[in-house]
Amino acid sequence: MAMQYDVKSSHATAPTTVTTSAVRLKGITVSPATASLRSSAVADPTVYKSGTYVRTSPSTTLTATVTAHGLTTGDRVFMNFTTGGATKGVYTITKTNANVFTVTTAASSTIATSNVTFYSVLLVELDTYNIIGLPIKIPGEGIYCPNGMFVGVGSSVTATVFYG
């Protein structure tokens, strides 16, 4: 068996699009800096929507308003909270109507109207609970990512993806 030389890597310290070219995800190492639940995901970078979110009283329920979000109750999405201080990560949504959904977060606080972008086509989801790095090798040819890769990492998490 010959050595594979076309594998590249990219290190993410914040949510970012790694590539927009068709690639195969070969592996990922997630490294949290805190000993608590942290979630990360690799998603299709072309399937996302942006809107606003609010938490009107100290509560764990966050309400997002995204025009024609296209989600159904039970869908899992990576939410990149670009303002407001909510914890970035993977959430299960509850659909309220065509433009509104809610998620339950671990932290309870009040957040004024802020901005969010969610990615709804998750190719890989990883949850970690302690500060030990979690290396995942994808067997075979890897996971095909026809539109490239968005790497979503939550607060206090870094990830290195290997692709080719």
C-alpha positions in Angstrom: 0.0 0.0 0.0 1.4 3.4 -1.0 1.7 6.4 1.3 -1.0 9.0 0.7 0.5 12.4 0.0 -2.5 14.5 -0.9 -3.9 14.9 2.6 -4.0 18.5 3.9 -4.9 19.8 7.3 -6.4 23.0 8.7 -6.6 24.2 12.3 -9.7 26.1 13.4 -9.9 28.1 16.6 -13.2 29.7 15.7 -16.0 28.6 13.3 -14.7 28.9 9.7 -15.0 27.6 6.2 -11.9 25.5 5.5 -12.4 24.9 1.8 -15.1 25.4 -0.8 -13.7 22.7 -3.1 -14.9 19.1 -3.2 -12.8 17.1 -0.7 -13.0 14.0 1.5 -12.8 14.4 5.3 -10.2 11.9 6.5 -10.0 12.8 10.2 -10.6 15.4 12.8 -9.0 16.1 16.2 -11.1 18.2 18.6 -9.4 19.7 21.6 -11.6 21.5 24.3 -9.9 23.7 26.9 -12.6 23.2 29.5 -14.0 20.1 31.3 -17.6 20.6 30.3 -19.8 19.7 27.3 -18.6 21.2 24.1 -19.9 20.4 20.6 -18.3 20.7 17.2 -19.4 19.9 13.7 -18.2 19.7 10.1 -21.0 21.0 7.9 -21.7 21.9 4.3 -20.6 25.6 4.0 -23.2 26.3 1.3 -26.3 25.4 3.4 -26.7 28.1 6.0 -29.1 30.9 7.0 -28.8 34.0 9.2 -31.1 35.8 11.5 -31.5 37.0 15.0 -32.0 35.4 18.4 -33.1 36.5 21.9 -33.5 35.3 25.4 -35.9 37.7 27.2 -35.4 36.5 30.8 -32.9 34.4 32.6 -33.8 31.1 30.9 -32.2 28.2 29.0 -34.6 28.7 26.1 -33.3 30.8 23.2 -35.6 32.0 20.4 -34.2 32.4 16.9 -36.0 34.3 14.1 -34.7 33.3 10.6 -36.9 34.0 7.6 -38.0 30.7 5.9 -35.6 28.6 8.0 -36.8 25.3 6.5 -36.2 23.3 9.7 -38.5 20.8 11.5 -38.6 19.9 15.1 -35.7 17.5 16.0 -33.3 18.8 13.4 -29.7 19.3 14.6 -27.9 22.4 13.5 -24.6 24.1 14.3 -25.4 27.6 15.6 -22.7 30.2 15.2 -23.8 33.1 17.5 -21.9 36.0 15.9 -23.0 38.5 18.6 -24.6 38.3 22.1 -22.6 35.8 23.9 -24.6 32.6 23.5 -22.5 29.4 23.3 -21.7 28.2 19.8 -22.4 24.6 19.1 -24.8 21.9 17.9 -28.4 22.2 19.0 -31.7 20.4 18.5 -34.4 22.8 17.4 -38.1 23.0 18.1 -40.0 24.6 15.3 -42.5 27.3 16.3 -43.4 28.4 12.8 -41.8 28.9 9.3 -39.7 31.8 10.7 -39.1 31.0 14.3 -37.6 28.1 16.3 -36.2 27.6 19.8 -33.3 25.7 21.3 -32.4 24.8 24.8 -29.0 25.9 26.0 -27.0 24.9 29.1 -26.5 28.4 30.4 -29.3 30.6 31.7 -29.1 34.3 31.1 -30.7 37.2 29.4 -29.6 38.1 25.9 -30.9 41.1 23.9 -31.5 40.6 20.2 -28.3 39.4 18.7 -27.1 37.7 15.4 -26.9 34.0 14.5 -26.0 31.9 11.5 -26.9 28.3 11.5 -25.6 25.4 9.4 -28.1 22.6 8.8 -26.3 20.0 6.8 -24.0 18.4 9.4 -21.5 15.8 8.0 -19.9 15.0 11.4 -20.9 16.0 14.9 -18.6 15.6 17.9 -19.3 16.1 21.6 -16.6 16.3 24.2 -16.7 16.4 28.0 -13.1 16.8 29.1 -9.8 18.5 28.2 -8.3 15.4 26.5 -8.1 15.8 22.7 -10.4 13.6 20.7 -8.8 12.2 17.5 -11.2 10.7 15.0 -10.0 8.8 11.9 -12.5 8.3 9.1 -12.1 4.8 7.6 -12.0 4.0 3.9 -12.1 7.0 1.6 -13.4 9.4 4.2 -16.6 11.4 4.1 -17.3 13.1 0.8 -17.8 16.9 1.1 -18.9 18.0 -2.4 -19.1 21.7 -1.4 -16.1 21.9 0.9 -16.2 22.1 4.7 -17.3 24.5 7.3 -15.8 23.6 10.7 -17.9 24.7 13.6 -16.2 24.8 17.0 -17.8 26.1 20.2 -16.2 28.3 22.8 -12.9 27.0 24.2 -12.6 24.4 21.5 -10.1 24.0 18.6 -10.2 21.5 15.8 -7.7 20.2 13.3 -9.3 18.6 10.2 -7.5 16.3 7.7 -8.8 16.2 4.2 -7.8 15.4 0.7 
